[in-house]
Amino acid sequence: MLLPFLEADEQRARAFFSRLRAVFYAGAALPQATWDRLQALALHTRGEPVWLTTSWGSTETSPAITSAHWRLDQAGVIGLPLPGMELEFVPNGEKLELRVRGVSVLPGYRDAPQLTAQAFDAEGYYCIGDAGRLADVARPEQGVVFDGRVAEDFKLTTGTWVSVGTLRVRVVSALAPWAQDAVITGHDRAAVGVLVFPKPQAAALPAAELQAHVAAALKSLRAEGGGSSQTPRRALVLAEPPSADAAEITDKGYINQGAVLRCRAAAVEALYASGAGVVVID
């Protein structure tokens, strides 16, 4: 939200970065485009990049499991386990599910033995529901890369798995600066689609102009490769922003993929019907 204002006003940007030394982000994956724009501003206004760092965990882990305690070159790496924490990689479909055990993990949910039993595996690891992988298998000290939510992933009718978390970040980056966020569609369908939540300045554009920007973003993703699972072929720009009352936004402020798909089932149907306002690339 800040970036367009900082990019348009050099005096304001210089004031913003004058004493800023580090930026911490968490709660949701940071699109690479946001990282790049922030660092470009930092380089322009102060001659050096700002330190971007992150951590990963949940309320049940009090909250941090990992921390990135070294300079990162790009978004995605969530660091390494903190002292007293153990991280396990468990194969789950085409991903590695992350499970955690350690001193800060909750012993269970209050007065909810069944929920507690479902939350832990036989070895006592908490099943957080996220996926990840080593940035470099030969050098584990390079950290863990966040790979989305295991429960959000789905298969196309071709049998190909779609990694929702990683694709969403790529889509938002490709749609910068027009999209506030995006939701990935395609469960039991032949092609991946995108529901786009536009930023206010984008929503004010003529519909044809905004659709042209969206089409260009889809084509840029296709040019990057990655096959059908990483190449959305259709998109629909939504008129209404995500609703907190409908749980489309989590308490941490990021998009709830499942809730949006449930609440906007009609929009998903319209997306695949290729009606008015739908952008399709062949």
N, C-alpha and C positions, 0 to 999 in steps of 0.2 A: 504493500500500500504506500509506503514511503518513497520507493524508488522513483516513480515518475516525477514527484515534486523535487527530489534531490537532483535528478538529471536535468530538470528544467531551470534550476536556480543554483548557480555555482556558489554564490555567497552563502546560501543556506547549507549547501553541501559542505563547504569548508568549515562552517560552524559546527555541523553535525560530527565531522570527523576530527575536529581540533584536539579533543582529548580522548578519543575512542581508541582503545588498544586491542580489544577482543570482542567478538560476537559469539554468543552461545545460542545454538538452536536445538530444539528437541520437540517431541510431541507428534511430529509428522516429518516425512522426508522432505528435504530441501531440494527444489529443482535446480539443476546445474545452471540454468539460465539466470536464476536469481543470484546464485553464488557469483557467476561471472560479472553480472551487472554491478553488484556491490563492490567487488574487487576492482573493477574498472574505475568506479568513482573514487575508491580509496587511493588508487595509484595516481589519478589525475589531481586530487586535492592535496595529498600529503606525500606523494612520491614513493610510497611503499604500500604493500597490501596490508589489510587488517588480519588479525589472527581469528580464523573461524574454527570453532570447536563444537563438539557435541557429546552427548551421552545417550544411553538407551536403557529402558526399563519400564516399569509400570507401578501403579499404586501398590500392588501386591508384593513388589520387591523393594519398597521403601526409599526411594523409587529406583535408584540407579543400579544397574548391573555392570555396565561398561563405561569407560571414559576414554576419550581421545586426548592423550596427554602429550602429543607431539604435533608439529605443524602438518596439516593435511593439504594435499594438492588439489583435491576436488571433493564434491559432495558424495555421500553414500557410505563412507567408512564410519562406523559407530564406535571404534576404539577397541579396547581389550578389557577383559574382566577385571574388576576392582579386587583388591586383596580380600580374601575370605569368600570369594564367589567362584563357582564352577559353571562352565558353559559346555553343553553337550550338543552335538550335531546329530540329528536322527533323520534318516531318509524318509521322505514323505512325498509320494508322487515324483515329480521331476525336481523337487527342491530338498533342501536340508532344513528340517524344523529345528528351531532353537529351544532348548530346555535349560533351566537354571536351578542350581541348588547352592545354598550358602547362608551366611549369618544374617542377612537382612530380608530373607524371603519369609513371608507370613507362614505360620504353622497351619493355618486353616481358616475357613470362613466361620464367623461366629454363629453358633446354633444352626449350622447347615452341613451336617456330616456327609450328605450325598454329594453336594456341590464340592466339598473339600476332596472327596475321593476321586471325583472326575478331574480335578485340577492337577493331580500329581500322578506320575507314573510309578511303576513298581520299585524303582530305585530312589524314589523320593525327590525327583526333579519336578519343578513346577512347569507345567505346559502353558507357556505364555501365548502361543498361537502365532508367533512371528517366524519368519524364515531368514536364513543368512548363509554366508559362505566366507571362507578366508579370502582376503584380497590377493594373497599369494600363498599357495599351498606349501611351497618350498621355504617361505619366510613368514611364519605365523605372526611374528612380531609386527608385521605390517597392518594387522588388525582385521576385524570382521566387517563385511559389507552387508548392510541391511537388504533383504530381498523380498520385502512385502509380507502380507498376511497370508498364512497357509489357507485359512478358511475362505478368503475372497477369491482364490483362483478357480478357474473353471475350464471346461473343455469345449472346443468348437465341435460341430457335427462331424468334422474330419478326424476327430480324435486328438487334435493338437491342444496341449495345455496352454493357457494364457496366464502369464504372471502379471496379475493386476497391479500390484504395488509398483513394480519397476516400470511397467508401461505407463501408468498414470503420471509418474514423474517425468518421463520422456515427453508425453503429450503436453503437459503444462509448460515444459521448457520450450517446445516447438511453437506453442501458441502465445508465448510471451511477445509483447506485453498485453495481449488482448484478453486472456483468460484468467479469471480468479481461481478456478479449479475445474476439475473434470472428473467424470465417472465413466468407467469402462463397461461396455455392454458386449453381449455375444454368447451368453450361456445357451447351449443347445441351438446355436445358429451357425451359419456357414462362414460368417465374417465378423471381425471385431468392429465395434462402433464406439462412438464417444458422445456423451451428453456434456455440453460445455456450459459452464457458468461464466458469463462474460463479466469483465470489470465494468464499473459504471461508465468510464470514458468510452469503452468499446460498445456498450449497449446503446450509446447515443449516436453511433455511426449509422449511416444508411444500411439497411439490411443487406443489400447486394455487396457493399464494400466489406462489411464484416465477414460475409460468407466467402468472399474472395481471399481474405486473410486466412480463414480456416482451411480452405482448399489448398492454399500454398503450404500451410503447416503439415497437412496430411501427406502432400507430395514430398516434402522434405524428409518426413519419417520413412516413406517408402524408399527414397533414394539411399537412406542409411542402411537398408537391408534388415534382416532379422526374420524374414518369413511372415506368414499370415498371422502368427500369434503376436507379433510386435508391429504390425502395420495396419492401423485402423483404415477402413475403406469408406466409412460414412460418419457424419457428425451432425448433430442437431444443437443449435444454440438455444438455451432455455430462456424464457422471458422472466421467470420468477427466480429470485435468489434462493439459496438453500435455507430451509426453515429449522430453527432451533426447536420450536414447539413440536415439530414432527420428527425430532431426533435425527434430522439430516446432518446436523453438526454435532460433534461430540463435545463433552465438557472441556476438552482441551482445545477446541476450536477448529478441528479439521473435519473433512467430509467423511460421513458414514456411508460408505459405498452401498451396503445392503439396504439401509433405510431409504436412500434416494431411489434405488431400483424398485423398491416396494411402493413408495409413494408416487412414483412417476412412471408407473407401468404403461400408461397411455402414451407417454412420450417415447418410451422404448418401442412400442408398437408402431408409432408414427415414423420413428427413425428407420425401421426396416420395411415400412411400406413405401419409402422414398417419396413422401408427399411434399407439400410446400415447405420451404425452408430447410430441407434436408440437403446437406452437401455430400455428394458421392463422387469418389474418384475411381476410375477403371484401371 
